[in-house]
Amino acid sequence: MKRLALIFCAMATLSCAGPDTSQRPEARPSQTADATIDRSAIENDQGGFFKSLRPAFRSPKAIRQQRQQRAALAAGSVCGDPSIQGVVIGSVPGRIGGCGIENAVSITSVSGVSLSTKSKMDCGTARALRSWVDKSAKPALSRKGGGLREIKVAAHYACRRRNNSKTGKISEHGKGRAIDISAFRLKDGSEITVLKGWNARKSSKALRKMHADACGPFGTVLGPKANRFHLDHFHFDTARYRSGSYCR
């Protein structure tokens, strides 16, 4: 029994005791590169390209002023467009058959460009005018006299026949769908007229571009080359034809 006990004791000792030295885990690879990447990411979060994406700081006063400007534009806007400033008039009856406007507005400015006189028209015409000012008139005159400040209106709503004739069809002016423009006043106070500028070296290109660009936003575009009635102004109206816009 003593011998058997000694054998069991020896076996227990061998099974419970580990090797004199256990295998240590291998050292991890150097983290220098990872640390560099991490620091770089942190630096990018704090500056560089990512910093340029942050909105510029605006003072509370600047924010209030911007909100006030937006509120003022919204209060004075018509046709559901803050860039079209004016007042709603409503129904305008005509003194002869075919004249009048159902939902008239009186426009004072479009896209920051003033009209020389309050101009009555419908919203379709007001939107066409705003589109033309944004896409053609302002760009065409951007390098002249500091840019466009005012449009000189020769005619807007008027209950009359075409070319002021005693007989014939009612003019689009009599329906609130037309505007006549005779000149463009620039920010430095100078003026470019259709009459003198159409063939002038300094303004001919700009005027002819504005005339051509109006063909699209407007259904009818007439200028100095159309006839003797339009030598001194552009006529724009929103009448539409099956064959497309009529431009001369």
C-alpha positions as CSV (number, residue, x, y, z in Angstrom):
1,M,0.0,0.0,0.0
2,K,2.9,2.3,0.8
3,R,4.4,1.7,-2.6
4,L,1.1,2.3,-4.3
5,A,0.7,5.6,-2.4
6,L,4.1,6.7,-3.4
7,I,3.3,6.0,-7.1
8,F,0.1,8.1,-7.0
9,C,1.9,10.9,-5.3
10,A,4.6,11.0,-7.9
11,M,2.0,11.0,-10.7
12,A,0.1,13.9,-9.1
13,T,3.3,15.9,-8.7
14,L,4.1,15.4,-12.4
15,S,0.6,16.3,-13.6
16,C,0.2,19.4,-11.4
17,A,3.6,21.0,-11.8
18,G,4.2,22.8,-15.0
19,P,7.5,23.2,-16.9
20,D,10.2,25.1,-15.2
21,T,9.7,27.9,-17.8
22,S,6.4,28.7,-19.6
23,Q,6.4,30.2,-23.1
24,R,5.9,33.9,-23.0
25,P,3.6,35.7,-25.5
26,E,5.5,37.3,-28.4
27,A,5.9,41.0,-28.2
28,R,3.3,43.0,-30.2
29,P,4.5,44.8,-33.4
30,S,5.6,48.4,-32.9
31,Q,2.6,50.8,-32.7
32,T,4.6,53.8,-33.9
33,A,2.9,53.9,-37.4
34,D,-0.5,53.4,-35.9
35,A,0.1,56.2,-33.4
36,T,1.3,58.5,-36.2
37,I,-1.9,57.8,-38.2
38,D,-4.0,58.4,-35.1
39,R,-2.3,61.7,-34.4
40,S,-2.7,62.7,-38.0
41,A,-6.4,62.0,-37.8
42,I,-6.7,64.1,-34.7
43,E,-4.9,66.9,-36.3
44,N,-7.2,66.8,-39.3
45,D,-10.1,66.9,-37.0
46,Q,-8.7,70.1,-35.5
47,G,-7.6,71.8,-38.6
48,G,-6.5,71.5,-42.2
49,F,-9.1,70.3,-44.8
50,F,-11.7,69.4,-42.1
51,K,-11.3,72.8,-40.5
52,S,-12.2,74.5,-43.9
53,L,-15.6,72.7,-43.8
54,R,-16.6,74.4,-40.6
55,P,-19.1,77.2,-41.0
56,A,-17.6,80.7,-40.6
57,F,-18.2,82.2,-37.2
58,R,-20.9,84.9,-37.3
59,S,-21.7,87.2,-34.5
60,P,-25.2,87.3,-33.0
61,K,-25.6,90.8,-34.4
62,A,-24.9,89.6,-38.0
63,I,-27.3,86.7,-37.5
64,R,-30.0,89.1,-36.3
65,Q,-29.5,91.4,-39.3
66,Q,-29.7,88.5,-41.7
67,R,-32.9,87.3,-40.2
68,Q,-34.3,90.9,-40.3
69,Q,-33.4,91.2,-44.0
70,R,-35.0,87.8,-44.8
71,A,-38.2,88.9,-42.9
72,A,-38.3,92.2,-44.8
73,L,-37.9,90.4,-48.2
74,A,-40.6,87.9,-47.3
75,A,-42.9,90.7,-46.2
76,G,-42.5,92.7,-49.4
77,S,-42.5,89.7,-51.8
78,V,-45.2,88.8,-54.3
79,C,-45.8,85.8,-56.5
80,G,-44.4,83.5,-53.8
81,D,-40.8,84.7,-54.7
82,P,-38.8,86.8,-52.2
83,S,-36.7,88.1,-55.1
84,I,-39.8,89.7,-56.7
85,Q,-40.7,92.8,-54.6
86,G,-43.9,94.7,-54.8
87,V,-47.6,94.6,-53.7
88,V,-50.6,92.6,-54.6
89,I,-53.3,94.6,-56.4
90,G,-55.8,91.9,-57.3
91,S,-58.3,92.3,-60.1
92,V,-57.7,95.2,-62.6
93,P,-60.7,95.8,-64.9
94,G,-60.3,97.1,-68.4
95,R,-62.1,100.0,-70.0
96,I,-62.5,98.1,-73.3
97,G,-63.2,94.4,-73.9
98,G,-60.2,92.1,-73.6
99,C,-58.3,94.3,-71.2
100,G,-57.7,93.7,-67.6
101,I,-55.7,91.5,-65.2
102,E,-57.3,88.9,-62.9
103,N,-54.5,88.7,-60.3
104,A,-52.3,91.7,-60.8
105,V,-49.2,92.7,-58.9
106,S,-47.3,96.0,-58.9
107,I,-43.5,95.3,-59.1
108,T,-40.9,97.6,-57.7
109,S,-37.8,95.4,-58.1
110,V,-36.6,92.0,-59.2
111,S,-33.5,90.2,-57.8
112,G,-32.3,93.5,-56.3
113,V,-32.6,95.5,-59.5
114,S,-35.1,98.4,-59.2
115,L,-37.7,99.3,-61.8
116,S,-37.9,103.0,-62.6
117,T,-41.6,102.9,-62.0
118,K,-44.0,100.5,-60.3
119,S,-45.1,98.1,-63.0
120,K,-48.4,96.3,-63.1
121,M,-48.4,92.7,-64.5
122,D,-49.4,89.2,-63.8
123,C,-47.2,86.8,-61.9
124,G,-46.2,84.8,-65.0
125,T,-44.7,87.9,-66.5
126,A,-43.0,88.9,-63.2
127,R,-41.4,85.5,-63.0
128,A,-40.2,85.7,-66.6
129,L,-38.7,89.1,-65.9
130,R,-36.9,87.8,-62.8
131,S,-35.5,84.9,-64.8
132,W,-34.2,87.1,-67.5
133,V,-32.6,89.6,-65.1
134,D,-30.8,86.8,-63.2
135,K,-29.6,84.8,-66.2
136,S,-29.0,87.6,-68.8
137,A,-29.3,91.3,-67.8
138,K,-27.2,91.2,-64.6
139,P,-24.4,89.0,-66.1
140,A,-24.3,91.0,-69.4
141,L,-23.8,94.2,-67.5
142,S,-21.7,92.9,-64.6
143,R,-18.5,94.5,-65.9
144,K,-20.0,97.9,-66.9
145,G,-20.3,100.7,-64.4
146,G,-20.2,98.4,-61.4
147,G,-23.2,96.4,-62.6
148,L,-26.9,96.8,-63.1
149,R,-28.8,99.0,-60.6
150,E,-32.1,99.9,-62.3
151,I,-34.2,99.1,-65.3
152,K,-36.0,102.0,-67.0
153,V,-39.5,100.9,-67.8
154,A,-41.1,102.5,-70.8
155,A,-44.5,100.8,-70.5
156,H,-46.2,98.1,-68.5
157,Y,-50.0,97.6,-68.1
158,A,-52.0,99.8,-70.4
159,C,-55.5,99.0,-71.8
160,R,-54.8,99.6,-75.4
161,R,-54.5,97.9,-78.8
162,R,-51.3,96.9,-80.5
163,N,-49.0,99.8,-81.4
164,N,-51.6,102.1,-79.9
165,S,-53.8,101.6,-83.0
166,K,-57.5,102.6,-82.9
167,T,-58.5,99.1,-84.2
168,G,-57.1,95.7,-84.1
169,K,-56.2,93.2,-81.4
170,I,-55.6,94.1,-77.8
171,S,-52.0,94.5,-76.9
172,E,-50.4,92.1,-74.4
173,H,-49.8,95.3,-72.3
174,G,-53.6,95.4,-72.0
175,K,-53.6,91.9,-70.4
176,G,-50.8,92.5,-67.9
177,R,-48.4,90.2,-69.8
178,A,-45.9,92.7,-71.2
179,I,-43.2,95.2,-70.2
180,D,-41.2,97.6,-72.4
181,I,-37.6,98.5,-71.4
182,S,-35.8,101.6,-72.8
183,A,-32.6,101.8,-70.8
184,F,-30.4,100.3,-68.1
185,R,-29.0,102.4,-65.3
186,L,-25.7,101.2,-63.8
187,K,-24.4,101.5,-60.2
188,D,-22.0,104.3,-61.2
189,G,-24.9,106.4,-62.4
190,S,-24.3,106.0,-66.1
191,E,-27.0,104.8,-68.4
192,I,-27.2,102.6,-71.5
193,T,-30.2,103.2,-73.7
194,V,-31.6,100.9,-76.3
195,L,-31.9,103.7,-78.9
196,K,-28.2,104.9,-78.7
197,G,-26.6,101.7,-77.4
198,W,-27.9,99.2,-79.8
199,N,-25.2,100.1,-82.4
200,A,-22.6,101.6,-80.0
201,R,-19.3,99.9,-79.8
202,K,-19.2,99.7,-76.0
203,S,-22.8,98.4,-75.4
204,S,-23.9,96.8,-78.6
205,K,-22.8,93.3,-77.6
206,A,-24.4,93.4,-74.2
207,L,-27.7,94.8,-75.5
208,R,-27.9,92.2,-78.3
209,K,-27.2,89.4,-75.9
210,M,-29.9,90.6,-73.5
211,H,-32.3,90.8,-76.5
212,A,-31.5,87.3,-77.6
213,D,-31.6,85.7,-74.1
214,A,-35.1,87.1,-73.5
215,C,-36.3,84.7,-76.2
216,G,-37.4,81.7,-74.1
217,P,-38.5,83.3,-70.8
218,F,-40.8,85.5,-72.9
219,G,-43.0,84.4,-75.8
220,T,-42.5,87.6,-77.8
221,V,-39.3,89.6,-77.9
222,L,-39.1,92.7,-80.1
223,G,-36.2,95.2,-80.5
224,P,-34.7,97.8,-82.8
225,K,-34.6,95.4,-85.7
226,A,-38.3,94.4,-85.4
227,N,-39.9,97.6,-86.8
228,R,-40.0,101.4,-86.4
229,F,-42.2,101.1,-83.3
230,H,-39.4,99.4,-81.3
231,L,-36.3,101.5,-82.2
232,D,-35.9,102.8,-78.7
233,H,-37.0,99.9,-76.5
234,F,-37.3,96.2,-76.0
235,H,-40.8,94.7,-75.8
236,F,-41.1,91.5,-73.8
237,D,-44.4,89.7,-73.3
238,T,-45.5,86.2,-72.2
239,A,-47.9,85.3,-75.0
240,R,-47.3,81.8,-76.2
241,Y,-47.5,80.5,-79.8
242,R,-47.7,76.9,-81.1
243,S,-44.6,77.5,-83.2
244,G,-42.6,78.7,-80.2
245,S,-41.3,82.2,-79.2
246,Y,-41.5,85.0,-81.7
247,C,-38.2,87.0,-81.5
248,R,-37.1,89.9,-83.8
